[in-house]
Amino acid sequence: MRAFLISALLMAGAASAALAALPAPRPYSGCGVLILRQGAGWQPESLPLYREPGVQRVTETTPQALPRLAGDDTEPLVAASERRGGWVRVALDEAGRQGWLEKARGWEYREWRDFLPGRTVRLLPGLKKEWYQLRLAPGGEASPAPPLSRDRELKVLEVAKEWVRVEAPAGWLRWRDPDGRLTVSLK
């Protein structure tokens, strides 16, 4: 019995070490981006987040503690999964918990189709080969162009649902996978 307990503890330790070595999941794209600009003289100490817009406070956090897509501490960009009036639903942590945040003055919500054009994105490393495949037209059935290298930076010209048209090399690339997770990072 003692040998069984020791071996069970050793296996549990090995399993938790293996889980700790797993990379963080790619963020969900949601419906758009919330730009948390700090207005002149206004720097929020804490942000209340709610289960539903204005109902049942879940937690308080700072803009810097929210999982961000890009940006710095003065203007973090966070993915918005839903929007209702002046409220935006955002991720609270890497585990996928979410909460509703009331949009503050100076903050800007933008849908992906309006936010991505003109921006530079970088292909994320460690994805399936198909996510590095440039296409001549949007859609998985479109004829492929040469594959792109990992960590390649590309300028976005246009957004068509899950596809972006990029330049140099010209073509279409899937910017989020069928599960809604990003395949690119924002610069």
N, C-alpha and C positions, 0 to 999 in steps of 0.2 A: 504494500500500500504506500509506503514511504517513497519507494522508487518511482511509483506511478505519479505521485504528487510532484516530485522533483522534475520528472520529465515533462509533465504538463506545464509547470512554471517556465521551464526552459523554452518550450515550444511557444508559449504565450509571449515571452520576451522576444523571441526571434520574429514572431508575427508583427509585434508592435514596431520593431526596428525596421521591418520591411515596409510597413505602412508609412513610417516617418520618412522613408527615402522616396516615396512617390511624389511626383511633381504636383504642384497646385493645379486644380482644374482651370481650364480656360474660362474666362468670364462669359456670362450670357450677354448677348447684345441688347436684348430688350427692344423697346420701340424707339429709343432715342438717347440723347445725352443731356445731362444736367450740368451746366457750367456754374460752379459755385464761386462766383466773383465776390470778393470782399469789397464792399462799397467804401467810399471815403469816410474814414472815421469809424466804420462798423466792422468789427471782427468778432464773429460769434464765438463765445466761450463754449457753449454746448447747443446741440440741436435736439429737440424732442422728436422722436419718431413714434408713430401710432400704428395700431393694428389696422384700422380703417381711417380715412381722412378725418382728423379731428376727434376720433373716438378711441378710447382705451390706449393710453400711452404705454409703449412697449419698453422703451429705453431712452437714454440721452447719450449723445456721442458728440464728437467734434468733426468738422469737415475733413480734417486730416486723417481721422481714423476710419473713414468710409473706404471700402475697396475702390480704388480709382483706376480708370482706364489710361489716363495720362495726366499731364499738368503738374504744377508744383504746389507747394503748401498754400500759396496765395490764390491760386485758381485751379483747384482740382476738377477733373472731369469724371463724372460717375455715370454709369449706365442706368437708364430709367426703364423700368419694365412696364410701367403703366402711368397714365396721366388722367387726372380728373379735375378739371378747372384749375385752381391754383395749387393743387396737390400733385406730388410726383412720388411714385413708389420706387425705392432704391434698395440695393443690397446692403445689409448691415455688416456682413462678414463673409469670409471665404466659404463658410459652410452653407451658404444659400439662404440664410434667414433674411427676410425683407421687412421693410417698414415704410410708412407714408410720411413724407416730409413736406411741410408747407413751404412753397416757394417764397424766398425772401426777395426784397428789393435788390435789383442789380444782378440777380441770378438769371440765367437764360436756359430755357429748354429748347432743344432743337431735334427734330426728327432726323434719322440717319440720312434720308435722301437729300436733306438740306445741309447737313453738317459735313458729310464726307467729301463732296466735290471741292477740288482745290487743295485738299490736304494730302500730306505724304503719309503712307502707311508702310509697315514692314511686315513681311511674311513671318509668322511665328515658327520657330524650330520645332521639330519632333512631331509633325503632323503626317497624316497619310499622304502618299505620293499624289493622289488625285487633287489635293488642296493646293499643290504647287503647279498645277496644270493651267496654263493660259489657254483661253478658247478664242476662236475667231468671232463668236457671237455668244450672248448669254444663254446658259442652259447646258446641262450635262451632256446632251446629245449633240451639241455643236462640235464641229471638227476641232481637234486640238492643235495648238501651236506648240513650239518647244517648251518643255517644263522650265520653271524658274528656279533659281538657287534659293536656298533657305536664307533668311535674314535680308532678303532683297528689299530695297526701298523703292516704292512706286508712287507716282502721283495719280490721284483719283480724278477722273474727268466727269464721270456720270455714275448714278446709282440706278439699278433696275432690280428691285426686290433684293435677292440675296447676292446679286452680281454687281461688280463695279467695272467700269471701263477705265483702263489705265493707259498711260503713255510710256514709251521708251522701256521696254518693247510694248507696242500697241496690242491690245487685246482685252478680253474679259476674264475676270478672276472672281471666284466665289469668296466673299468676305466674311460669310458666316456659314456654318455647317447646318445640316437639316435639323439638328437639335437646338439651333439658335446660339451656339457658342461661336465666339469670334475666331477667325483663322488669321487675322491680322492684328497688329498692335498699332496704336496711334502714336504719332511722333509729337 
